[in-house]
Amino acid sequence: MKQLYLLILGLLVVISSFAQSLQLKFIPLAGNTSLVLNDSIYQTKAGEPITVRKFLFYVSHIHVKDVHGNTIPVKNNYYLFSASDTATWNIQLPIQPQILSAVSFTIGVDSIKNVSGIQTGALDPMLGMFWTWNTGYIFAKLEGNSTVSPLPQQTFSYHVGGYKHNENASKTIHIPINSSHKVSTIIIGANVLNWFNGVNDLSIKAHPLCHSPGKLAMQIADNYSKMFQLLKVQ
């Protein structure tokens, strides 16, 4: 009976801890509206129409900073966000709700994981975010259609990655929060339109395809590093 009591008590502690953990949630956007895949048509800053079919990115090395300036890391964390799978929008962190001043995270996969052989979970190559053992992971992916694209079926496709010297496309994102109350949920918008003008102007007509590390991949990574905005804390 005592063992059963201890087991139940342990389960209650685990459940209580799980329920009170901090949530990091990403919402896919196209400008100021929710992103709708496959059907809706959006305009880039250059006036090029786009329909988005795939929108994915890796989130890793998450840190939150409390009101005292202490940084709290989430160890060994790699998450794959997919706009087509709402189950991937919400990340549950093993951190208690608290007053926060900022959150930071990396878009991409670090060089160690890139050369560590076959991975599992979010890093499973079968998820379609892996190039080759030499090149490594795709950090972020955006695919769709545009009437200005010269490619067959008017497609555009951006697979951005790379970690070599001067070609490291991983980006660390820092978002101030400065809450006055304990935060249990951080909601962040990810705006696909910033892929085309976050820092550099990107024309689909001129550059409909990027499937390898290099200068264009770095420019696109600079752009999507600006796509995140704090929407709400709860």
Contacts in CASP RR format, 6 or more apart in sequence:
PFRMAT RR
TARGET T0000
AUTHOR 0000-0000-0000
METHOD contacts of the structure
MODEL  1
MKQLYLLILGLLVVISSFAQSLQLKFIPLAGNTSLVLNDSIYQTKAGEPI
TVRKFLFYVSHIHVKDVHGNTIPVKNNYYLFSASDTATWNIQLPIQPQIL
SAVSFTIGVDSIKNVSGIQTGALDPMLGMFWTWNTGYIFAKLEGNSTVSP
LPQQTFSYHVGGYKHNENASKTIHIPINSSHKVSTIIIGANVLNWFNGVN
DLSIKAHPLCHSPGKLAMQIADNYSKMFQLLKVQ
17 96 0 8 1.000
18 92 0 8 1.000
20 96 0 8 1.000
20 97 0 8 1.000
20 184 0 8 1.000
21 92 0 8 1.000
21 93 0 8 1.000
21 94 0 8 1.000
21 95 0 8 1.000
21 96 0 8 1.000
21 97 0 8 1.000
22 64 0 8 1.000
22 92 0 8 1.000
22 93 0 8 1.000
22 95 0 8 1.000
22 96 0 8 1.000
22 97 0 8 1.000
22 98 0 8 1.000
22 183 0 8 1.000
22 184 0 8 1.000
22 185 0 8 1.000
22 186 0 8 1.000
23 90 0 8 1.000
23 91 0 8 1.000
23 92 0 8 1.000
23 93 0 8 1.000
23 184 0 8 1.000
23 185 0 8 1.000
23 186 0 8 1.000
24 59 0 8 1.000
24 62 0 8 1.000
24 90 0 8 1.000
24 91 0 8 1.000
24 93 0 8 1.000
24 103 0 8 1.000
24 105 0 8 1.000
24 185 0 8 1.000
24 186 0 8 1.000
24 188 0 8 1.000
25 89 0 8 1.000
25 90 0 8 1.000
25 91 0 8 1.000
25 185 0 8 1.000
25 186 0 8 1.000
25 187 0 8 1.000
25 188 0 8 1.000
26 59 0 8 1.000
26 81 0 8 1.000
26 89 0 8 1.000
26 91 0 8 1.000
26 188 0 8 1.000
26 189 0 8 1.000
26 190 0 8 1.000
27 34 0 8 1.000
27 89 0 8 1.000
27 187 0 8 1.000
27 188 0 8 1.000
27 189 0 8 1.000
27 190 0 8 1.000
27 231 0 8 1.000
28 34 0 8 1.000
28 35 0 8 1.000
28 55 0 8 1.000
28 83 0 8 1.000
28 89 0 8 1.000
28 189 0 8 1.000
28 190 0 8 1.000
28 192 0 8 1.000
29 35 0 8 1.000
29 189 0 8 1.000
29 190 0 8 1.000
29 191 0 8 1.000
29 192 0 8 1.000
30 36 0 8 1.000
30 40 0 8 1.000
30 42 0 8 1.000
30 52 0 8 1.000
30 191 0 8 1.000
30 192 0 8 1.000
30 193 0 8 1.000
31 42 0 8 1.000
31 191 0 8 1.000
31 193 0 8 1.000
35 52 0 8 1.000
35 55 0 8 1.000
35 83 0 8 1.000
35 192 0 8 1.000
37 52 0 8 1.000
37 53 0 8 1.000
37 54 0 8 1.000
37 55 0 8 1.000
37 83 0 8 1.000
37 84 0 8 1.000
38 51 0 8 1.000
38 52 0 8 1.000
38 53 0 8 1.000
39 51 0 8 1.000
40 51 0 8 1.000
41 49 0 8 1.000
41 50 0 8 1.000
41 51 0 8 1.000
42 49 0 8 1.000
42 50 0 8 1.000
42 51 0 8 1.000
42 52 0 8 1.000
42 192 0 8 1.000
42 193 0 8 1.000
43 49 0 8 1.000
43 50 0 8 1.000
44 50 0 8 1.000
44 193 0 8 1.000
44 196 0 8 1.000
44 197 0 8 1.000
44 202 0 8 1.000
44 204 0 8 1.000
45 193 0 8 1.000
45 196 0 8 1.000
45 197 0 8 1.000
45 201 0 8 1.000
46 196 0 8 1.000
46 197 0 8 1.000
46 201 0 8 1.000
46 202 0 8 1.000
46 203 0 8 1.000
48 146 0 8 1.000
48 148 0 8 1.000
48 196 0 8 1.000
48 203 0 8 1.000
48 204 0 8 1.000
48 205 0 8 1.000
49 146 0 8 1.000
49 147 0 8 1.000
49 148 0 8 1.000
50 144 0 8 1.000
50 145 0 8 1.000
50 146 0 8 1.000
50 156 0 8 1.000
50 204 0 8 1.000
51 144 0 8 1.000
51 145 0 8 1.000
51 146 0 8 1.000
52 83 0 8 1.000
52 142 0 8 1.000
52 143 0 8 1.000
52 144 0 8 1.000
52 192 0 8 1.000
53 143 0 8 1.000
53 144 0 8 1.000
53 145 0 8 1.000
54 82 0 8 1.000
54 83 0 8 1.000
54 84 0 8 1.000
54 141 0 8 1.000
54 142 0 8 1.000
54 143 0 8 1.000
54 144 0 8 1.000
55 82 0 8 1.000
55 83 0 8 1.000
55 84 0 8 1.000
55 141 0 8 1.000
55 142 0 8 1.000
55 143 0 8 1.000
55 190 0 8 1.000
55 192 0 8 1.000
56 80 0 8 1.000
56 81 0 8 1.000
56 82 0 8 1.000
56 83 0 8 1.000
56 129 0 8 1.000
56 140 0 8 1.000
56 141 0 8 1.000
57 80 0 8 1.000
57 81 0 8 1.000
57 107 0 8 1.000
57 108 0 8 1.000
57 139 0 8 1.000
57 140 0 8 1.000
57 141 0 8 1.000
57 190 0 8 1.000
57 224 0 8 1.000
58 78 0 8 1.000
58 79 0 8 1.000
58 80 0 8 1.000
58 81 0 8 1.000
58 107 0 8 1.000
58 108 0 8 1.000
58 109 0 8 1.000
58 122 0 8 1.000
58 129 0 8 1.000
58 137 0 8 1.000
58 139 0 8 1.000
58 140 0 8 1.000
59 77 0 8 1.000
59 78 0 8 1.000
59 79 0 8 1.000
59 80 0 8 1.000
59 81 0 8 1.000
59 91 0 8 1.000
59 105 0 8 1.000
59 106 0 8 1.000
59 107 0 8 1.000
59 108 0 8 1.000
60 77 0 8 1.000
60 78 0 8 1.000
60 79 0 8 1.000
60 105 0 8 1.000
60 106 0 8 1.000
60 108 0 8 1.000
60 109 0 8 1.000
60 110 0 8 1.000
61 73 0 8 1.000
61 74 0 8 1.000
61 77 0 8 1.000
61 104 0 8 1.000
61 105 0 8 1.000
61 106 0 8 1.000
61 110 0 8 1.000
61 172 0 8 1.000
62 73 0 8 1.000
62 74 0 8 1.000
62 77 0 8 1.000
62 91 0 8 1.000
62 93 0 8 1.000
62 103 0 8 1.000
62 104 0 8 1.000
62 105 0 8 1.000
63 71 0 8 1.000
63 72 0 8 1.000
63 73 0 8 1.000
63 74 0 8 1.000
63 103 0 8 1.000
63 104 0 8 1.000
63 105 0 8 1.000
64 71 0 8 1.000
64 72 0 8 1.000
64 74 0 8 1.000
64 93 0 8 1.000
64 95 0 8 1.000
64 100 0 8 1.000
64 102 0 8 1.000
64 103 0 8 1.000
64 104 0 8 1.000
65 71 0 8 1.000
65 72 0 8 1.000
65 100 0 8 1.000
65 101 0 8 1.000
65 102 0 8 1.000
65 103 0 8 1.000
65 104 0 8 1.000
66 72 0 8 1.000
66 98 0 8 1.000
66 99 0 8 1.000
66 100 0 8 1.000
66 101 0 8 1.000
67 98 0 8 1.000
67 99 0 8 1.000
67 100 0 8 1.000
67 101 0 8 1.000
67 179 0 8 1.000
69 101 0 8 1.000
72 95 0 8 1.000
74 93 0 8 1.000
74 94 0 8 1.000
74 95 0 8 1.000
77 93 0 8 1.000
78 109 0 8 1.000
78 113 0 8 1.000
78 121 0 8 1.000
78 122 0 8 1.000
78 123 0 8 1.000
79 88 0 8 1.000
79 91 0 8 1.000
79 122 0 8 1.000
80 88 0 8 1.000
80 122 0 8 1.000
80 123 0 8 1.000
80 127 0 8 1.000
80 129 0 8 1.000
81 88 0 8 1.000
81 89 0 8 1.000
81 190 0 8 1.000
82 88 0 8 1.000
97 182 0 8 1.000
97 183 0 8 1.000
97 184 0 8 1.000
98 182 0 8 1.000
98 183 0 8 1.000
99 179 0 8 1.000
99 180 0 8 1.000
99 181 0 8 1.000
99 182 0 8 1.000
99 183 0 8 1.000
100 177 0 8 1.000
100 179 0 8 1.000
100 183 0 8 1.000
100 186 0 8 1.000
100 233 0 8 1.000
101 176 0 8 1.000
101 177 0 8 1.000
101 178 0 8 1.000
101 179 0 8 1.000
102 174 0 8 1.000
102 175 0 8 1.000
102 176 0 8 1.000
102 177 0 8 1.000
102 178 0 8 1.000
103 174 0 8 1.000
103 175 0 8 1.000
103 177 0 8 1.000
103 186 0 8 1.000
104 172 0 8 1.000
104 173 0 8 1.000
104 174 0 8 1.000
104 175 0 8 1.000
105 172 0 8 1.000
105 173 0 8 1.000
106 170 0 8 1.000
106 171 0 8 1.000
106 172 0 8 1.000
106 173 0 8 1.000
107 139 0 8 1.000
107 140 0 8 1.000
107 170 0 8 1.000
107 171 0 8 1.000
107 172 0 8 1.000
107 173 0 8 1.000
107 221 0 8 1.000
107 224 0 8 1.000
107 225 0 8 1.000
108 137 0 8 1.000
108 139 0 8 1.000
108 140 0 8 1.000
108 161 0 8 1.000
108 169 0 8 1.000
108 170 0 8 1.000
108 171 0 8 1.000
109 123 0 8 1.000
109 136 0 8 1.000
109 137 0 8 1.000
109 139 0 8 1.000
109 163 0 8 1.000
109 170 0 8 1.000
110 163 0 8 1.000
110 170 0 8 1.000
111 163 0 8 1.000
111 168 0 8 1.000
113 119 0 8 1.000
113 123 0 8 1.000
113 137 0 8 1.000
114 136 0 8 1.000
114 137 0 8 1.000
114 162 0 8 1.000
114 163 0 8 1.000
115 133 0 8 1.000
115 136 0 8 1.000
117 133 0 8 1.000
118 125 0 8 1.000
119 125 0 8 1.000
123 137 0 8 1.000
128 138 0 8 1.000
129 137 0 8 1.000
129 138 0 8 1.000
129 141 0 8 1.000
130 136 0 8 1.000
130 137 0 8 1.000
130 138 0 8 1.000
131 137 0 8 1.000
131 138 0 8 1.000
131 159 0 8 1.000
131 161 0 8 1.000
131 212 0 8 1.000
135 161 0 8 1.000
135 162 0 8 1.000
135 212 0 8 1.000
135 213 0 8 1.000
136 161 0 8 1.000
136 162 0 8 1.000
136 163 0 8 1.000
137 161 0 8 1.000
137 162 0 8 1.000
138 159 0 8 1.000
138 160 0 8 1.000
138 161 0 8 1.000
139 160 0 8 1.000
139 161 0 8 1.000
139 162 0 8 1.000
139 169 0 8 1.000
139 170 0 8 1.000
139 221 0 8 1.000
140 158 0 8 1.000
140 160 0 8 1.000
140 161 0 8 1.000
140 221 0 8 1.000
140 224 0 8 1.000
141 158 0 8 1.000
141 159 0 8 1.000
141 160 0 8 1.000
142 156 0 8 1.000
142 157 0 8 1.000
142 158 0 8 1.000
142 192 0 8 1.000
142 195 0 8 1.000
142 224 0 8 1.000
143 155 0 8 1.000
143 156 0 8 1.000
143 157 0 8 1.000
143 158 0 8 1.000
144 155 0 8 1.000
144 156 0 8 1.000
144 157 0 8 1.000
145 153 0 8 1.000
145 154 0 8 1.000
145 155 0 8 1.000
145 156 0 8 1.000
146 154 0 8 1.000
146 155 0 8 1.000
146 156 0 8 1.000
146 204 0 8 1.000
146 208 0 8 1.000
147 154 0 8 1.000
148 154 0 8 1.000
148 203 0 8 1.000
148 204 0 8 1.000
148 205 0 8 1.000
149 155 0 8 1.000
149 156 0 8 1.000
149 204 0 8 1.000
149 205 0 8 1.000
149 208 0 8 1.000
150 205 0 8 1.000
150 208 0 8 1.000
151 157 0 8 1.000
151 208 0 8 1.000
151 209 0 8 1.000
155 208 0 8 1.000
156 204 0 8 1.000
156 208 0 8 1.000
156 209 0 8 1.000
157 208 0 8 1.000
157 209 0 8 1.000
157 210 0 8 1.000
157 211 0 8 1.000
158 195 0 8 1.000
158 209 0 8 1.000
158 210 0 8 1.000
158 220 0 8 1.000
159 210 0 8 1.000
159 211 0 8 1.000
160 169 0 8 1.000
160 210 0 8 1.000
160 217 0 8 1.000
160 220 0 8 1.000
160 221 0 8 1.000
160 224 0 8 1.000
161 169 0 8 1.000
161 170 0 8 1.000
161 213 0 8 1.000
161 217 0 8 1.000
161 221 0 8 1.000
162 168 0 8 1.000
162 169 0 8 1.000
162 170 0 8 1.000
162 213 0 8 1.000
162 214 0 8 1.000
162 217 0 8 1.000
163 169 0 8 1.000
163 170 0 8 1.000
163 213 0 8 1.000
164 213 0 8 1.000
167 213 0 8 1.000
167 214 0 8 1.000
167 217 0 8 1.000
167 218 0 8 1.000
169 213 0 8 1.000
169 217 0 8 1.000
169 218 0 8 1.000
169 220 0 8 1.000
169 221 0 8 1.000
170 221 0 8 1.000
171 221 0 8 1.000
171 222 0 8 1.000
171 224 0 8 1.000
171 225 0 8 1.000
173 225 0 8 1.000
173 228 0 8 1.000
175 188 0 8 1.000
175 228 0 8 1.000
175 229 0 8 1.000
175 230 0 8 1.000
176 230 0 8 1.000
177 183 0 8 1.000
177 186 0 8 1.000
177 230 0 8 1.000
177 233 0 8 1.000
179 233 0 8 1.000
183 233 0 8 1.000
183 234 0 8 1.000
184 234 0 8 1.000
185 232 0 8 1.000
185 233 0 8 1.000
185 234 0 8 1.000
186 230 0 8 1.000
186 233 0 8 1.000
187 230 0 8 1.000
187 231 0 8 1.000
187 232 0 8 1.000
187 233 0 8 1.000
187 234 0 8 1.000
188 228 0 8 1.000
188 229 0 8 1.000
188 230 0 8 1.000
188 231 0 8 1.000
189 227 0 8 1.000
189 228 0 8 1.000
189 229 0 8 1.000
189 230 0 8 1.000
189 231 0 8 1.000
190 227 0 8 1.000
190 228 0 8 1.000
191 227 0 8 1.000
191 228 0 8 1.000
191 229 0 8 1.000
192 227 0 8 1.000
193 227 0 8 1.000
194 223 0 8 1.000
194 224 0 8 1.000
194 226 0 8 1.000
194 227 0 8 1.000
195 202 0 8 1.000
195 220 0 8 1.000
195 223 0 8 1.000
195 224 0 8 1.000
195 227 0 8 1.000
196 202 0 8 1.000
196 203 0 8 1.000
196 204 0 8 1.000
196 223 0 8 1.000
197 223 0 8 1.000
198 222 0 8 1.000
198 223 0 8 1.000
198 224 0 8 1.000
198 225 0 8 1.000
198 226 0 8 1.000
198 227 0 8 1.000
199 219 0 8 1.000
199 222 0 8 1.000
199 223 0 8 1.000
199 225 0 8 1.000
199 226 0 8 1.000
200 219 0 8 1.000
200 220 0 8 1.000
200 222 0 8 1.000
200 223 0 8 1.000
202 219 0 8 1.000
202 220 0 8 1.000
202 223 0 8 1.000
207 216 0 8 1.000
210 216 0 8 1.000
210 217 0 8 1.000
210 220 0 8 1.000
END
